[in-house]
Amino acid sequence: MHPQIVRDEPGSCPICGMALEPMTVTGDEGHNPELADMTRRFWIGLALTVPLLGSMVGDMLRASRCAIS
């Protein structure tokens, strides 16, 4: 992080794009847009990975049955 970057409101660092963190710690557990974005990315990635993984495992199982027979 870049300690020279200080803003009054949440946002992203203009240098590297990382989320800016508050300077003081609070017990507020409000809506976290970063968590919502990462959760959405996780489920989209999982939805795209499962069919590909199933296809690859299916090919390997079919190949192993042919080799045994």
Chimera marker file (.cmm) of the C-alpha trace (Angstrom):
<marker_set name="trace">
<marker id="1" x="0.000" y="0.000" z="0.000" r="1" g="1" b="0" radius="0.5"/>
<marker id="2" x="1.029" y="3.572" z="-0.467" r="1" g="1" b="0" radius="0.5"/>
<marker id="3" x="0.915" y="5.431" z="2.879" r="1" g="1" b="0" radius="0.5"/>
<marker id="4" x="1.109" y="8.815" z="1.161" r="1" g="1" b="0" radius="0.5"/>
<marker id="5" x="-2.399" y="8.329" z="-0.304" r="1" g="1" b="0" radius="0.5"/>
<marker id="6" x="-5.022" y="9.638" z="2.163" r="1" g="1" b="0" radius="0.5"/>
<marker id="7" x="-8.701" y="10.122" z="1.230" r="1" g="1" b="0" radius="0.5"/>
<marker id="8" x="-11.825" y="11.167" z="3.155" r="1" g="1" b="0" radius="0.5"/>
<marker id="9" x="-14.053" y="8.477" z="1.619" r="1" g="1" b="0" radius="0.5"/>
<marker id="10" x="-13.630" y="4.826" z="0.595" r="1" g="1" b="0" radius="0.5"/>
<marker id="11" x="-12.238" y="4.152" z="-2.824" r="1" g="1" b="0" radius="0.5"/>
<marker id="12" x="-9.232" y="2.708" z="-4.578" r="1" g="1" b="0" radius="0.5"/>
<marker id="13" x="-5.597" y="3.773" z="-4.641" r="1" g="1" b="0" radius="0.5"/>
<marker id="14" x="-4.848" y="5.870" z="-7.752" r="1" g="1" b="0" radius="0.5"/>
<marker id="15" x="-1.378" y="4.288" z="-8.006" r="1" g="1" b="0" radius="0.5"/>
<marker id="16" x="-2.071" y="0.551" z="-7.724" r="1" g="1" b="0" radius="0.5"/>
<marker id="17" x="-5.877" y="0.214" z="-7.600" r="1" g="1" b="0" radius="0.5"/>
<marker id="18" x="-6.033" y="-1.549" z="-4.215" r="1" g="1" b="0" radius="0.5"/>
<marker id="19" x="-8.911" y="-0.723" z="-1.881" r="1" g="1" b="0" radius="0.5"/>
<marker id="20" x="-8.124" y="2.001" z="0.620" r="1" g="1" b="0" radius="0.5"/>
<marker id="21" x="-8.304" y="0.925" z="4.259" r="1" g="1" b="0" radius="0.5"/>
<marker id="22" x="-9.606" y="3.129" z="7.085" r="1" g="1" b="0" radius="0.5"/>
<marker id="23" x="-6.965" y="4.694" z="9.329" r="1" g="1" b="0" radius="0.5"/>
<marker id="24" x="-8.934" y="3.784" z="12.479" r="1" g="1" b="0" radius="0.5"/>
<marker id="25" x="-10.432" y="0.408" z="13.298" r="1" g="1" b="0" radius="0.5"/>
<marker id="26" x="-14.165" y="0.326" z="14.001" r="1" g="1" b="0" radius="0.5"/>
<marker id="27" x="-16.520" y="-2.444" z="15.003" r="1" g="1" b="0" radius="0.5"/>
<marker id="28" x="-18.861" y="-1.590" z="12.127" r="1" g="1" b="0" radius="0.5"/>
<marker id="29" x="-19.769" y="-4.704" z="10.131" r="1" g="1" b="0" radius="0.5"/>
<marker id="30" x="-21.640" y="-2.834" z="7.397" r="1" g="1" b="0" radius="0.5"/>
<marker id="31" x="-21.966" y="-3.771" z="3.734" r="1" g="1" b="0" radius="0.5"/>
<marker id="32" x="-18.566" y="-4.663" z="2.283" r="1" g="1" b="0" radius="0.5"/>
<marker id="33" x="-18.549" y="-4.076" z="-1.503" r="1" g="1" b="0" radius="0.5"/>
<marker id="34" x="-15.156" y="-5.751" z="-1.868" r="1" g="1" b="0" radius="0.5"/>
<marker id="35" x="-16.471" y="-8.943" z="-0.252" r="1" g="1" b="0" radius="0.5"/>
<marker id="36" x="-19.585" y="-8.877" z="-2.448" r="1" g="1" b="0" radius="0.5"/>
<marker id="37" x="-17.443" y="-8.474" z="-5.579" r="1" g="1" b="0" radius="0.5"/>
<marker id="38" x="-15.086" y="-11.317" z="-4.644" r="1" g="1" b="0" radius="0.5"/>
<marker id="39" x="-18.021" y="-13.589" z="-3.751" r="1" g="1" b="0" radius="0.5"/>
<marker id="40" x="-19.598" y="-12.919" z="-7.138" r="1" g="1" b="0" radius="0.5"/>
<marker id="41" x="-16.284" y="-13.620" z="-8.918" r="1" g="1" b="0" radius="0.5"/>
<marker id="42" x="-15.866" y="-16.864" z="-6.971" r="1" g="1" b="0" radius="0.5"/>
<marker id="43" x="-19.287" y="-18.224" z="-7.989" r="1" g="1" b="0" radius="0.5"/>
<marker id="44" x="-18.818" y="-17.222" z="-11.633" r="1" g="1" b="0" radius="0.5"/>
<marker id="45" x="-15.391" y="-18.891" z="-11.684" r="1" g="1" b="0" radius="0.5"/>
<marker id="46" x="-16.814" y="-22.021" z="-10.064" r="1" g="1" b="0" radius="0.5"/>
<marker id="47" x="-19.670" y="-22.176" z="-12.581" r="1" g="1" b="0" radius="0.5"/>
<marker id="48" x="-17.165" y="-21.975" z="-15.444" r="1" g="1" b="0" radius="0.5"/>
<marker id="49" x="-14.718" y="-24.473" z="-13.906" r="1" g="1" b="0" radius="0.5"/>
<marker id="50" x="-17.071" y="-27.340" z="-12.998" r="1" g="1" b="0" radius="0.5"/>
<marker id="51" x="-18.093" y="-28.242" z="-16.596" r="1" g="1" b="0" radius="0.5"/>
<marker id="52" x="-14.473" y="-28.123" z="-17.755" r="1" g="1" b="0" radius="0.5"/>
<marker id="53" x="-13.316" y="-30.292" z="-14.863" r="1" g="1" b="0" radius="0.5"/>
<marker id="54" x="-16.153" y="-32.759" z="-15.478" r="1" g="1" b="0" radius="0.5"/>
<marker id="55" x="-15.206" y="-33.002" z="-19.137" r="1" g="1" b="0" radius="0.5"/>
<marker id="56" x="-11.546" y="-33.642" z="-18.335" r="1" g="1" b="0" radius="0.5"/>
<marker id="57" x="-12.287" y="-36.276" z="-15.680" r="1" g="1" b="0" radius="0.5"/>
<marker id="58" x="-14.788" y="-37.977" z="-17.992" r="1" g="1" b="0" radius="0.5"/>
<marker id="59" x="-12.169" y="-38.216" z="-20.735" r="1" g="1" b="0" radius="0.5"/>
<marker id="60" x="-9.647" y="-39.684" z="-18.290" r="1" g="1" b="0" radius="0.5"/>
<marker id="61" x="-12.142" y="-42.276" z="-17.025" r="1" g="1" b="0" radius="0.5"/>
<marker id="62" x="-13.099" y="-43.312" z="-20.551" r="1" g="1" b="0" radius="0.5"/>
<marker id="63" x="-9.424" y="-43.631" z="-21.505" r="1" g="1" b="0" radius="0.5"/>
<marker id="64" x="-8.629" y="-45.753" z="-18.454" r="1" g="1" b="0" radius="0.5"/>
<marker id="65" x="-11.548" y="-48.124" z="-19.207" r="1" g="1" b="0" radius="0.5"/>
<marker id="66" x="-10.322" y="-48.564" z="-22.780" r="1" g="1" b="0" radius="0.5"/>
<marker id="67" x="-6.788" y="-49.295" z="-21.589" r="1" g="1" b="0" radius="0.5"/>
<marker id="68" x="-8.026" y="-51.949" z="-19.124" r="1" g="1" b="0" radius="0.5"/>
<marker id="69" x="-10.248" y="-53.724" z="-21.668" r="1" g="1" b="0" radius="0.5"/>
<link id1="1" id2="2" r="1" g="1" b="0" radius="0.2"/>
<link id1="2" id2="3" r="1" g="1" b="0" radius="0.2"/>
<link id1="3" id2="4" r="1" g="1" b="0" radius="0.2"/>
<link id1="4" id2="5" r="1" g="1" b="0" radius="0.2"/>
<link id1="5" id2="6" r="1" g="1" b="0" radius="0.2"/>
<link id1="6" id2="7" r="1" g="1" b="0" radius="0.2"/>
<link id1="7" id2="8" r="1" g="1" b="0" radius="0.2"/>
<link id1="8" id2="9" r="1" g="1" b="0" radius="0.2"/>
<link id1="9" id2="10" r="1" g="1" b="0" radius="0.2"/>
<link id1="10" id2="11" r="1" g="1" b="0" radius="0.2"/>
<link id1="11" id2="12" r="1" g="1" b="0" radius="0.2"/>
<link id1="12" id2="13" r="1" g="1" b="0" radius="0.2"/>
<link id1="13" id2="14" r="1" g="1" b="0" radius="0.2"/>
<link id1="14" id2="15" r="1" g="1" b="0" radius="0.2"/>
<link id1="15" id2="16" r="1" g="1" b="0" radius="0.2"/>
<link id1="16" id2="17" r="1" g="1" b="0" radius="0.2"/>
<link id1="17" id2="18" r="1" g="1" b="0" radius="0.2"/>
<link id1="18" id2="19" r="1" g="1" b="0" radius="0.2"/>
<link id1="19" id2="20" r="1" g="1" b="0" radius="0.2"/>
<link id1="20" id2="21" r="1" g="1" b="0" radius="0.2"/>
<link id1="21" id2="22" r="1" g="1" b="0" radius="0.2"/>
<link id1="22" id2="23" r="1" g="1" b="0" radius="0.2"/>
<link id1="23" id2="24" r="1" g="1" b="0" radius="0.2"/>
<link id1="24" id2="25" r="1" g="1" b="0" radius="0.2"/>
<link id1="25" id2="26" r="1" g="1" b="0" radius="0.2"/>
<link id1="26" id2="27" r="1" g="1" b="0" radius="0.2"/>
<link id1="27" id2="28" r="1" g="1" b="0" radius="0.2"/>
<link id1="28" id2="29" r="1" g="1" b="0" radius="0.2"/>
<link id1="29" id2="30" r="1" g="1" b="0" radius="0.2"/>
<link id1="30" id2="31" r="1" g="1" b="0" radius="0.2"/>
<link id1="31" id2="32" r="1" g="1" b="0" radius="0.2"/>
<link id1="32" id2="33" r="1" g="1" b="0" radius="0.2"/>
<link id1="33" id2="34" r="1" g="1" b="0" radius="0.2"/>
<link id1="34" id2="35" r="1" g="1" b="0" radius="0.2"/>
<link id1="35" id2="36" r="1" g="1" b="0" radius="0.2"/>
<link id1="36" id2="37" r="1" g="1" b="0" radius="0.2"/>
<link id1="37" id2="38" r="1" g="1" b="0" radius="0.2"/>
<link id1="38" id2="39" r="1" g="1" b="0" radius="0.2"/>
<link id1="39" id2="40" r="1" g="1" b="0" radius="0.2"/>
<link id1="40" id2="41" r="1" g="1" b="0" radius="0.2"/>
<link id1="41" id2="42" r="1" g="1" b="0" radius="0.2"/>
<link id1="42" id2="43" r="1" g="1" b="0" radius="0.2"/>
<link id1="43" id2="44" r="1" g="1" b="0" radius="0.2"/>
<link id1="44" id2="45" r="1" g="1" b="0" radius="0.2"/>
<link id1="45" id2="46" r="1" g="1" b="0" radius="0.2"/>
<link id1="46" id2="47" r="1" g="1" b="0" radius="0.2"/>
<link id1="47" id2="48" r="1" g="1" b="0" radius="0.2"/>
<link id1="48" id2="49" r="1" g="1" b="0" radius="0.2"/>
<link id1="49" id2="50" r="1" g="1" b="0" radius="0.2"/>
<link id1="50" id2="51" r="1" g="1" b="0" radius="0.2"/>
<link id1="51" id2="52" r="1" g="1" b="0" radius="0.2"/>
<link id1="52" id2="53" r="1" g="1" b="0" radius="0.2"/>
<link id1="53" id2="54" r="1" g="1" b="0" radius="0.2"/>
<link id1="54" id2="55" r="1" g="1" b="0" radius="0.2"/>
<link id1="55" id2="56" r="1" g="1" b="0" radius="0.2"/>
<link id1="56" id2="57" r="1" g="1" b="0" radius="0.2"/>
<link id1="57" id2="58" r="1" g="1" b="0" radius="0.2"/>
<link id1="58" id2="59" r="1" g="1" b="0" radius="0.2"/>
<link id1="59" id2="60" r="1" g="1" b="0" radius="0.2"/>
<link id1="60" id2="61" r="1" g="1" b="0" radius="0.2"/>
<link id1="61" id2="62" r="1" g="1" b="0" radius="0.2"/>
<link id1="62" id2="63" r="1" g="1" b="0" radius="0.2"/>
<link id1="63" id2="64" r="1" g="1" b="0" radius="0.2"/>
<link id1="64" id2="65" r="1" g="1" b="0" radius="0.2"/>
<link id1="65" id2="66" r="1" g="1" b="0" radius="0.2"/>
<link id1="66" id2="67" r="1" g="1" b="0" radius="0.2"/>
<link id1="67" id2="68" r="1" g="1" b="0" radius="0.2"/>
<link id1="68" id2="69" r="1" g="1" b="0" radius="0.2"/>
</marker_set>
